[in-house]
């Protein structure tokens, strides 16, 4: 699989409604700091030789 098939939405919206986008962005804005903090706290270094 390539990255397109892994990360693309199963049912992408091609004509989104602005109020739905704004609602989704607000939900993300409320969680982004927590998500970044968790990512930094759980980082893992993998050396490949």
mmCIF file as gemmi writes it, N, C-alpha and C atoms, coordinates in Angstrom:
data_model
loop_
_atom_site.group_PDB
_atom_site.id
_atom_site.type_symbol
_atom_site.label_atom_id
_atom_site.label_alt_id
_atom_site.label_comp_id
_atom_site.label_asym_id
_atom_site.label_entity_id
_atom_site.label_seq_id
_atom_site.pdbx_PDB_ins_code
_atom_site.Cartn_x
_atom_site.Cartn_y
_atom_site.Cartn_z
_atom_site.occupancy
_atom_site.B_iso_or_equiv
_atom_site.pdbx_formal_charge
_atom_site.auth_seq_id
_atom_site.auth_asym_id
_atom_site.pdbx_PDB_model_num
ATOM 1 N N . UNK Axp A 1 ? 0.836 -1.182 0 1 0 ? 1 A 1
ATOM 2 C CA . UNK Axp A 1 ? 0 0 0 1 0 ? 1 A 1
ATOM 3 C C . UNK Axp A 1 ? 0.879 1.242 0 1 0 ? 1 A 1
ATOM 4 N N . UNK Axp A 2 ? 0.41 2.263 -0.649 1 0 ? 2 A 1
ATOM 5 C CA . UNK Axp A 2 ? 1.134 3.529 -0.598 1 0 ? 2 A 1
ATOM 6 C C . UNK Axp A 2 ? 0.416 4.474 0.359 1 0 ? 2 A 1
ATOM 7 N N . UNK Axp A 3 ? 0.986 5.642 0.571 1 0 ? 3 A 1
ATOM 8 C CA . UNK Axp A 3 ? 0.413 6.57 1.553 1 0 ? 3 A 1
ATOM 9 C C . UNK Axp A 3 ? -0.977 7.06 1.143 1 0 ? 3 A 1
ATOM 10 N N . UNK Axp A 4 ? -1.261 7.099 -0.122 1 0 ? 4 A 1
ATOM 11 C CA . UNK Axp A 4 ? -2.583 7.565 -0.553 1 0 ? 4 A 1
ATOM 12 C C . UNK Axp A 4 ? -3.691 6.645 -0.041 1 0 ? 4 A 1
ATOM 13 N N . UNK Axp A 5 ? -3.479 5.366 -0.123 1 0 ? 5 A 1
ATOM 14 C CA . UNK Axp A 5 ? -4.519 4.437 0.316 1 0 ? 5 A 1
ATOM 15 C C . UNK Axp A 5 ? -4.602 4.34 1.834 1 0 ? 5 A 1
ATOM 16 N N . UNK Axp A 6 ? -3.524 4.66 2.52 1 0 ? 6 A 1
ATOM 17 C CA . UNK Axp A 6 ? -3.53 4.591 3.984 1 0 ? 6 A 1
ATOM 18 C C . UNK Axp A 6 ? -4.21 5.805 4.598 1 0 ? 6 A 1
ATOM 19 N N . UNK Axp A 7 ? -3.925 7 4.093 1 0 ? 7 A 1
ATOM 20 C CA . UNK Axp A 7 ? -4.368 8.227 4.744 1 0 ? 7 A 1
ATOM 21 C C . UNK Axp A 7 ? -5.598 8.895 4.141 1 0 ? 7 A 1
ATOM 22 N N . UNK Axp A 8 ? -6.06 8.439 3.013 1 0 ? 8 A 1
ATOM 23 C CA . UNK Axp A 8 ? -7.228 9.067 2.399 1 0 ? 8 A 1
ATOM 24 C C . UNK Axp A 8 ? -8.499 8.631 3.139 1 0 ? 8 A 1
ATOM 25 N N . UNK Axp A 9 ? -9.446 9.53 3.22 1 0 ? 9 A 1
ATOM 26 C CA . UNK Axp A 9 ? -10.72 9.209 3.87 1 0 ? 9 A 1
ATOM 27 C C . UNK Axp A 9 ? -11.459 8.144 3.061 1 0 ? 9 A 1
ATOM 28 N N . UNK Axp A 10 ? -12.189 7.284 3.754 1 0 ? 10 A 1
ATOM 29 C CA . UNK Axp A 10 ? -12.939 6.238 3.056 1 0 ? 10 A 1
ATOM 30 C C . UNK Axp A 10 ? -14.035 6.836 2.183 1 0 ? 10 A 1
ATOM 31 N N . UNK Axp A 11 ? -14.633 7.91 2.658 1 0 ? 11 A 1
ATOM 32 C CA . UNK Axp A 11 ? -15.695 8.584 1.918 1 0 ? 11 A 1
ATOM 33 C C . UNK Axp A 11 ? -15.418 10.089 1.921 1 0 ? 11 A 1
ATOM 34 N N . UNK Axp A 12 ? -14.484 10.545 1.077 1 0 ? 12 A 1
ATOM 35 C CA . UNK Axp A 12 ? -14.127 11.964 1.09 1 0 ? 12 A 1
ATOM 36 C C . UNK Axp A 12 ? -15.299 12.85 0.665 1 0 ? 12 A 1
ATOM 37 N N . UNK Axp A 13 ? -15.407 13.978 1.326 1 0 ? 13 A 1
ATOM 38 C CA . UNK Axp A 13 ? -16.458 14.945 1.004 1 0 ? 13 A 1
ATOM 39 C C . UNK Axp A 13 ? -15.888 15.914 -0.019 1 0 ? 13 A 1
ATOM 40 N N . UNK Axp A 14 ? -16.562 16.061 -1.141 1 0 ? 14 A 1
ATOM 41 C CA . UNK Axp A 14 ? -16.065 16.942 -2.193 1 0 ? 14 A 1
ATOM 42 C C . UNK Axp A 14 ? -16.713 18.32 -2.17 1 0 ? 14 A 1
ATOM 43 N N . UNK Axp A 15 ? -17.842 18.445 -1.488 1 0 ? 15 A 1
ATOM 44 C CA . UNK Axp A 15 ? -18.521 19.743 -1.367 1 0 ? 15 A 1
ATOM 45 C C . UNK Axp A 15 ? -18.953 19.941 0.091 1 0 ? 15 A 1
ATOM 46 N N . UNK Axp A 16 ? -17.973 20.181 0.974 1 0 ? 16 A 1
ATOM 47 C CA . UNK Axp A 16 ? -18.306 20.292 2.398 1 0 ? 16 A 1
ATOM 48 C C . UNK Axp A 16 ? -19.079 21.565 2.718 1 0 ? 16 A 1
ATOM 49 N N . UNK Axp A 17 ? -19.828 21.512 3.787 1 0 ? 17 A 1
ATOM 50 C CA . UNK Axp A 17 ? -20.558 22.68 4.266 1 0 ? 17 A 1
ATOM 51 C C . UNK Axp A 17 ? -19.67 23.429 5.256 1 0 ? 17 A 1
ATOM 52 N N . UNK Axp A 18 ? -19.621 24.75 5.131 1 0 ? 18 A 1
ATOM 53 C CA . UNK Axp A 18 ? -18.722 25.56 5.943 1 0 ? 18 A 1
ATOM 54 C C . UNK Axp A 18 ? -18.946 25.348 7.435 1 0 ? 18 A 1
ATOM 55 N N . UNK Axp A 19 ? -20.191 25.283 7.877 1 0 ? 19 A 1
ATOM 56 C CA . UNK Axp A 19 ? -20.432 25.132 9.315 1 0 ? 19 A 1
ATOM 57 C C . UNK Axp A 19 ? -19.911 23.796 9.848 1 0 ? 19 A 1
ATOM 58 N N . UNK Axp A 20 ? -19.913 22.766 9.009 1 0 ? 20 A 1
ATOM 59 C CA . UNK Axp A 20 ? -19.377 21.473 9.439 1 0 ? 20 A 1
ATOM 60 C C . UNK Axp A 20 ? -17.85 21.517 9.525 1 0 ? 20 A 1
ATOM 61 N N . UNK Axp A 21 ? -17.23 22.221 8.598 1 0 ? 21 A 1
ATOM 62 C CA . UNK Axp A 21 ? -15.774 22.382 8.628 1 0 ? 21 A 1
ATOM 63 C C . UNK Axp A 21 ? -15.363 23.148 9.873 1 0 ? 21 A 1
ATOM 64 N N . UNK Axp A 22 ? -16.05 24.243 10.146 1 0 ? 22 A 1
ATOM 65 C CA . UNK Axp A 22 ? -15.722 25.059 11.314 1 0 ? 22 A 1
ATOM 66 C C . UNK Axp A 22 ? -15.904 24.266 12.608 1 0 ? 22 A 1
ATOM 67 N N . UNK Axp A 23 ? -16.921 23.447 12.677 1 0 ? 23 A 1
ATOM 68 C CA . UNK Axp A 23 ? -17.158 22.617 13.859 1 0 ? 23 A 1
ATOM 69 C C . UNK Axp A 23 ? -16.019 21.608 14.033 1 0 ? 23 A 1
ATOM 70 N N . UNK Axp A 24 ? -15.594 20.999 12.948 1 0 ? 24 A 1
ATOM 71 C CA . UNK Axp A 24 ? -14.497 20.032 13.002 1 0 ? 24 A 1
ATOM 72 C C . UNK Axp A 24 ? -13.188 20.703 13.404 1 0 ? 24 A 1
ATOM 73 N N . UNK Axp A 25 ? -12.926 21.882 12.851 1 0 ? 25 A 1
ATOM 74 C CA . UNK Axp A 25 ? -11.704 22.61 13.186 1 0 ? 25 A 1
ATOM 75 C C . UNK Axp A 25 ? -11.697 23.028 14.649 1 0 ? 25 A 1
ATOM 76 N N . UNK Axp A 26 ? -12.833 23.414 15.177 1 0 ? 26 A 1
ATOM 77 C CA . UNK Axp A 26 ? -12.929 23.8 16.579 1 0 ? 26 A 1
ATOM 78 C C . UNK Axp A 26 ? -12.62 22.602 17.481 1 0 ? 26 A 1
ATOM 79 N N . UNK Axp A 27 ? -13.157 21.461 17.136 1 0 ? 27 A 1
ATOM 80 C CA . UNK Axp A 27 ? -12.889 20.246 17.919 1 0 ? 27 A 1
ATOM 81 C C . UNK Axp A 27 ? -11.402 19.907 17.889 1 0 ? 27 A 1
ATOM 82 N N . UNK Axp A 28 ? -10.764 20.069 16.747 1 0 ? 28 A 1
ATOM 83 C CA . UNK Axp A 28 ? -9.334 19.796 16.636 1 0 ? 28 A 1
ATOM 84 C C . UNK Axp A 28 ? -8.527 20.815 17.432 1 0 ? 28 A 1
ATOM 85 N N . UNK Axp A 29 ? -8.897 22.074 17.355 1 0 ? 29 A 1
ATOM 86 C CA . UNK Axp A 29 ? -8.176 23.127 18.074 1 0 ? 29 A 1
ATOM 87 C C . UNK Axp A 29 ? -8.188 22.872 19.575 1 0 ? 29 A 1
ATOM 88 N N . UNK Axp A 30 ? -9.266 22.301 20.073 1 0 ? 30 A 1
ATOM 89 C CA . UNK Axp A 30 ? -9.372 22.01 21.503 1 0 ? 30 A 1
ATOM 90 C C . UNK Axp A 30 ? -8.465 20.852 21.918 1 0 ? 30 A 1
ATOM 91 N N . UNK Axp A 31 ? -8.099 19.991 20.984 1 0 ? 31 A 1
ATOM 92 C CA . UNK Axp A 31 ? -7.327 18.791 21.306 1 0 ? 31 A 1
ATOM 93 C C . UNK Axp A 31 ? -5.874 18.847 20.844 1 0 ? 31 A 1
ATOM 94 N N . UNK Axp A 32 ? -5.51 19.812 20.003 1 0 ? 32 A 1
ATOM 95 C CA . UNK Axp A 32 ? -4.199 19.783 19.351 1 0 ? 32 A 1
ATOM 96 C C . UNK Axp A 32 ? -3.044 19.836 20.341 1 0 ? 32 A 1
ATOM 97 N N . UNK Axp A 33 ? -3.14 20.678 21.371 1 0 ? 33 A 1
ATOM 98 C CA . UNK Axp A 33 ? -2.051 20.767 22.346 1 0 ? 33 A 1
ATOM 99 C C . UNK Axp A 33 ? -1.85 19.437 23.064 1 0 ? 33 A 1
ATOM 100 N N . UNK Axp A 34 ? -2.937 18.8 23.444 1 0 ? 34 A 1
ATOM 101 C CA . UNK Axp A 34 ? -2.86 17.493 24.105 1 0 ? 34 A 1
ATOM 102 C C . UNK Axp A 34 ? -2.258 16.45 23.169 1 0 ? 34 A 1
ATOM 103 N N . UNK Axp A 35 ? -2.622 16.495 21.905 1 0 ? 35 A 1
ATOM 104 C CA . UNK Axp A 35 ? -2.106 15.532 20.937 1 0 ? 35 A 1
ATOM 105 C C . UNK Axp A 35 ? -0.604 15.707 20.732 1 0 ? 35 A 1
ATOM 106 N N . UNK Axp A 36 ? -0.151 16.953 20.626 1 0 ? 36 A 1
ATOM 107 C CA . UNK Axp A 36 ? 1.277 17.223 20.446 1 0 ? 36 A 1
ATOM 108 C C . UNK Axp A 36 ? 2.046 16.78 21.689 1 0 ? 36 A 1
ATOM 109 N N . UNK Axp A 37 ? 1.53 17.114 22.866 1 0 ? 37 A 1
ATOM 110 C CA . UNK Axp A 37 ? 2.185 16.721 24.113 1 0 ? 37 A 1
ATOM 111 C C . UNK Axp A 37 ? 2.313 15.2 24.207 1 0 ? 37 A 1
ATOM 112 N N . UNK Axp A 38 ? 1.262 14.503 23.861 1 0 ? 38 A 1
ATOM 113 C CA . UNK Axp A 38 ? 1.296 13.035 23.91 1 0 ? 38 A 1
ATOM 114 C C . UNK Axp A 38 ? 2.308 12.479 22.906 1 0 ? 38 A 1
ATOM 115 N N . UNK Axp A 39 ? 2.367 13.069 21.732 1 0 ? 39 A 1
ATOM 116 C CA . UNK Axp A 39 ? 3.32 12.61 20.719 1 0 ? 39 A 1
ATOM 117 C C . UNK Axp A 39 ? 4.756 12.794 21.198 1 0 ? 39 A 1
ATOM 118 N N . UNK Axp A 40 ? 5.04 13.939 21.812 1 0 ? 40 A 1
ATOM 119 C CA . UNK Axp A 40 ? 6.388 14.203 22.316 1 0 ? 40 A 1
ATOM 120 C C . UNK Axp A 40 ? 6.727 13.256 23.465 1 0 ? 40 A 1
ATOM 121 N N . UNK Axp A 41 ? 5.78 13.025 24.353 1 0 ? 41 A 1
ATOM 122 C CA . UNK Axp A 41 ? 6.017 12.151 25.506 1 0 ? 41 A 1
ATOM 123 C C . UNK Axp A 41 ? 6.23 10.691 25.108 1 0 ? 41 A 1
ATOM 124 N N . UNK Axp A 42 ? 5.661 10.279 24.009 1 0 ? 42 A 1
ATOM 125 C CA . UNK Axp A 42 ? 5.742 8.867 23.614 1 0 ? 42 A 1
ATOM 126 C C . UNK Axp A 42 ? 6.643 8.64 22.403 1 0 ? 42 A 1
ATOM 127 N N . UNK Axp A 43 ? 7.472 9.637 22.095 1 0 ? 43 A 1
ATOM 128 C CA . UNK Axp A 43 ? 8.349 9.472 20.94 1 0 ? 43 A 1
ATOM 129 C C . UNK Axp A 43 ? 9.28 8.294 21.144 1 0 ? 43 A 1
ATOM 130 N N . UNK Axp A 44 ? 9.683 7.698 20.069 1 0 ? 44 A 1
ATOM 131 C CA . UNK Axp A 44 ? 10.563 6.537 20.11 1 0 ? 44 A 1
ATOM 132 C C . UNK Axp A 44 ? 11.592 6.693 19.006 1 0 ? 44 A 1
ATOM 133 N N . UNK Axp A 45 ? 12.845 6.537 19.363 1 0 ? 45 A 1
ATOM 134 C CA . UNK Axp A 45 ? 13.922 6.642 18.376 1 0 ? 45 A 1
ATOM 135 C C . UNK Axp A 45 ? 14.299 5.232 17.94 1 0 ? 45 A 1
ATOM 136 N N . UNK Axp A 46 ? 14.273 5.021 16.649 1 0 ? 46 A 1
ATOM 137 C CA . UNK Axp A 46 ? 14.628 3.719 16.086 1 0 ? 46 A 1
ATOM 138 C C . UNK Axp A 46 ? 15.815 3.925 15.16 1 0 ? 46 A 1
ATOM 139 N N . UNK Axp A 47 ? 16.932 3.289 15.484 1 0 ? 47 A 1
ATOM 140 C CA . UNK Axp A 47 ? 18.128 3.392 14.646 1 0 ? 47 A 1
ATOM 141 C C . UNK Axp A 47 ? 18.134 2.237 13.652 1 0 ? 47 A 1
ATOM 142 N N . UNK Axp A 48 ? 18.353 2.572 12.404 1 0 ? 48 A 1
ATOM 143 C CA . UNK Axp A 48 ? 18.421 1.563 11.351 1 0 ? 48 A 1
ATOM 144 C C . UNK Axp A 48 ? 19.831 1.601 10.779 1 0 ? 48 A 1
ATOM 145 N N . UNK Axp A 49 ? 20.493 0.49 10.865 1 0 ? 49 A 1
ATOM 146 C CA . UNK Axp A 49 ? 21.879 0.436 10.381 1 0 ? 49 A 1
ATOM 147 C C . UNK Axp A 49 ? 21.97 -0.299 9.105 1 0 ? 49 A 1
